Amino acid sequence: MNILLAAALKVVGVLVFVMANAFMLIWLERKVSGYIQRRYGPLRVGGPAGIYQSAADILKLLAKEDFMPGGADRWLWLLAPVVSMVPAVLVYLVLPIGRTFTLQDLGVGLVFFSSVTSFTLLAIFMAGWGSNNKYSLLGAMRAGAQLFSYEVPLILSTIGVVLIAGSLRLQTIVAAQTQHGWFFFEQIVGFIVFFIASIAELNRTPFDLAEGESEIIAGYHTEYSGMRWAMFMLAEYSNLFTSSALGVALFFGGWHGPWLPGWVWFLLKTYIVVFVGMWIRWTLPRIRIDQLLDLGWKFLLPVSVANILGTALVLMVR
């Protein structure tokens, strides 16, 4: 009973954080877009610091009509938003938020993280196929090609860090950086590949081909509205945070830092990486699908493999 209660408390705690964090990131996204593109709306509307606008959006989504398109596959269409949320929540289990603050310190934490996040593709295909809409299906197919193309270099970009730290446990990788310094300096090539692939995995500009409004309306979630659509967005912002958090754990020392508590350093570094991702979104235009695939298969994949070989040779010489 105590084990079940502890597990339930962890799940509730993660869900509360996911909700609060999404509210924070939506607010930050508006402010970043406003300052970069000189948008007067995000800068001047919405009460103190613009927080009322995000609250109004939540109320609007709660009250918005929820309808199923005719001819849709009922169970696929209904379950797709739920399936998209499951990996977005599960990855928090292995994040090393503090020196002794990890919900589940798995010995294969990095493998668990990579495995769980790959289930996002399943939710996208369920939404695209279940909607019985050609734009949704096109968006799902484009997302499938994109996620498959960038999943490989994303995973390969982390192997250099694993070789140096000698472990797949995220807490061990962070602890190793307290002795060696940030792996970013030794693995700058790996980080660049990781960061680019992460943005592509999140379907964010300049890689938002799955949601190209000018081409396929809204892609795989065209037929969703209200809270079902909000669940897709909630998963997207949650994944933005967790992918940034993983990058911080692998390359920027995670919770390690002077004076402040470890969890403060972890969140501070993570939000800085999130800010850079938002900065890129509101600066660069969308690329074409052929450019996206070429970048993944012809550039990032060979570079990530070369980084692994180079790291292994350096470690052998040492």
Order of alpha helices (4+ residues) and beta strands (2+ residues): alpha-alpha-alpha-alpha-alpha-alpha-alpha-alpha-alpha-alpha-alpha-alpha-alpha-alpha-alpha-alpha
